[in-house]
Amino acid sequence: MLYAAIALDPDTKLKYFEIEWKERPDWVLLAKTKSKELWASEYRSSPYINATQVDASAPTGSSAASELNLLLDDTLSRWNQRKRLRLSMGDIDQFERFQATEEEEEVPDILAYWAARFTNPRWSQLAHMALEIHSIAAMLAEVEQAFSRYVIIYY
């Protein structure tokens, strides 16, 4: 997870490992491999989520004809969504496309950065991954306090 968190930071990306660990190419390769494996196994094939999509099965209280129109509109909307996703993807996946873009300068809020990209079909799966990874708490104060409170020393 740590490798992926750094790889999905718009300030650093995978280039961070190349710069910081230039004397340890085996570490750089490990970081890149683990980040890409996590992307490929857990997120690349996840569906695009449209936050504005209306649930056509929800009761509307209107006539059957208007419900049919809602269903047709929803079907057309889903078709257009899949088409936009296919066109935006091209031959390169989102992780590789992100790594190929220039680093951002000083992103003050990484969660806001990825949240703004979550509904964009070009970045939706990668944004999903980044939001999940960067939402993990670095540490829990309660756990540290519990360990600090009960100091046990073994000789």
C-alpha positions in Angstrom: 0.0 0.0 0.0 2.8 2.4 0.8 4.3 2.0 -2.7 0.9 2.7 -4.3 0.3 5.7 -2.0 3.5 7.3 -3.3 2.8 6.3 -6.9 -0.6 8.0 -6.7 0.7 11.2 -5.2 0.5 13.8 -8.0 3.6 15.5 -6.6 5.9 12.4 -6.7 4.5 9.4 -8.7 6.7 6.5 -9.3 9.6 8.8 -10.2 10.1 9.3 -6.5 11.5 5.8 -6.2 13.8 6.4 -9.1 15.2 9.5 -7.5 15.4 8.4 -3.9 16.6 4.8 -4.5 18.8 5.3 -7.6 21.5 3.2 -5.9 19.0 0.4 -5.3 17.4 -0.5 -8.6 16.0 -3.7 -7.1 14.0 -1.6 -4.6 12.7 0.6 -7.4 11.6 -2.4 -9.4 9.9 -3.8 -6.4 8.0 -0.6 -5.7 6.9 -0.3 -9.3 5.9 -3.9 -9.5 3.9 -3.9 -6.3 2.1 -0.7 -7.2 1.2 -2.0 -10.7 0.1 -5.4 -9.3 -2.3 -3.8 -6.8 -3.7 -1.7 -9.6 -4.1 -4.6 -11.9 -5.6 -7.1 -9.4 -7.9 -4.8 -7.4 -8.9 -1.7 -9.4 -8.2 -1.8 -13.2 -11.3 -3.8 -14.0 -13.6 -2.0 -11.5 -16.6 -0.4 -13.3 -16.9 3.3 -13.9 -19.3 4.8 -11.4 -21.3 7.8 -12.5 -22.3 9.7 -9.4 -25.2 11.4 -11.2 -26.8 8.2 -12.5 -30.5 7.9 -11.7 -31.8 4.6 -10.5 -34.5 3.8 -13.1 -36.0 1.1 -10.9 -36.9 3.6 -8.2 -40.7 4.3 -8.0 -41.6 7.7 -9.5 -45.4 7.7 -9.0 -45.9 8.6 -12.6 -47.5 6.7 -15.5 -46.0 3.6 -17.1 -45.1 5.6 -20.2 -42.9 8.1 -18.3 -41.3 5.2 -16.4 -40.5 3.6 -19.7 -39.0 6.9 -20.9 -36.9 7.0 -17.7 -35.7 3.5 -18.3 -34.8 4.3 -22.0 -33.0 7.5 -20.9 -31.1 5.5 -18.4 -30.1 2.8 -20.9 -29.0 5.5 -23.4 -27.1 7.2 -20.6 -25.3 4.0 -19.7 -24.4 3.3 -23.3 -23.0 6.9 -23.7 -21.1 6.4 -20.5 -19.5 3.1 -21.7 -18.7 4.8 -25.1 -17.0 7.7 -23.4 -15.0 5.3 -21.2 -13.8 3.3 -24.2 -12.8 6.4 -26.1 -11.0 7.9 -23.2 -9.1 4.7 -22.4 -7.2 4.2 -25.6 -4.4 1.7 -25.6 -3.0 2.7 -22.2 -4.5 2.1 -18.8 -5.2 4.8 -16.2 -2.3 4.0 -14.0 0.2 4.2 -16.9 -1.5 7.4 -18.2 -1.2 9.0 -14.8 2.5 8.1 -14.5 3.2 9.6 -17.9 1.7 13.0 -17.0 3.8 15.8 -15.6 4.0 16.0 -11.8 1.7 18.5 -10.2 3.2 21.3 -8.1 2.2 21.3 -4.5 -1.2 19.6 -4.3 -2.4 20.8 -0.9 -5.2 18.2 -0.5 -4.6 14.9 -2.2 -8.1 13.6 -1.4 -9.7 16.6 -3.0 -7.4 16.2 -6.0 -8.7 12.6 -6.6 -12.3 13.3 -5.6 -12.4 15.9 -8.4 -11.4 13.1 -10.8 -13.6 10.4 -9.5 -16.6 11.0 -11.8 -14.4 11.5 -14.9 -14.3 8.3 -16.9 -10.7 9.0 -17.9 -9.6 8.6 -14.2 -12.5 7.0 -12.3 -10.9 3.6 -11.5 -7.5 5.2 -10.6 -9.3 7.8 -8.5 -11.2 5.0 -6.7 -7.9 3.4 -5.9 -6.2 6.6 -4.8 -9.2 7.6 -2.6 -9.2 4.2 -0.8 -5.5 4.2 -0.3 -5.1 7.8 0.8 -8.1 7.5 3.2 -6.3 4.9 5.3 -5.3 6.5 8.6 -1.5 6.6 9.0 -1.8 5.7 12.7 -4.5 5.4 15.3 -3.8 7.4 18.5 -5.7 5.0 20.6 -3.5 2.1 19.6 -0.3 4.0 20.3 -1.7 5.2 23.7 -2.5 1.6 24.7 1.0 0.5 23.9 2.5 3.5 25.7 0.4 3.0 28.8 1.5 -0.6 29.3 5.2 -0.7 29.0 6.5 -4.3 29.4 10.2 -4.9 29.4 11.6 -8.3 28.9 15.2 -9.1 29.8 
